[in-house]
Amino acid sequence: MPTLLLLRHGRTTANSTGVLAGRTPGVGLDGHGVAQAAALPARLAGVPLAVAVHSPLQRCVETLGPLRTARPDLPVHADERITECDYGAWTNRELKELAEDPLMVTVREQPAAVVFPGGESLRSMQARVVDAARDWDARVAGDHGPEAVWLMCTHGDNIKAIVADALGLHLDLFQRIVPHPASVTAIRYGRLPLLLRFGDTGDLAEFVPGQRAAARKAEDSEAPVGGGS
């Protein structure tokens, strides 16, 4: 079967300020995210991509911009099924404020039971993004063969949900999965899905003393909604 490269969009202005952007239009990459996007063509150099699929939200479009420039012949498709979770009334609120909401306990400990007020359930989010990933994978296999590699640029919680499904994990465990902005995760579907790589950024700075604390200033949640910054 083909290999799926799951790419989380680069860091955004909302990520760096600790705001849950959700489906808010016009949320773009911050300076660091722009640099992450600019580095993507070199990171993927030599990898023959059959197709790229992305969430229609601006941050994913911007993340793929340099890659599309470097590979003008790459087929690129937007897919509404892999847009961000609809966080409803939580959209555009600060994560430090949301950390005090009683619902956050359920988000952290029993996400399969969560329905965001005025928004979507995490179960329905997982169902649509997994369906999209498996549907595109089958299409790529049919069009390009079992050795093809393709890319999907989407959002943190979506990637967590797809990885949990591939590993056979209950959705209640998906908060244990943390894909960083601009990270690449590789999955190969088959009789048993294989997680080939997870959260690869090539950057180990967060493990240097002092750097981790700085990187998490905007996050007060142990399992940040939206995937964290």
Summary of the structure (lengths in Angstrom):
residues: 229
radius of gyration: 16.7
end to end distance: 31.9
largest distance: 49.0
contacts: 769
relative contact order: 0.22
helix: 45%
strand: 17%
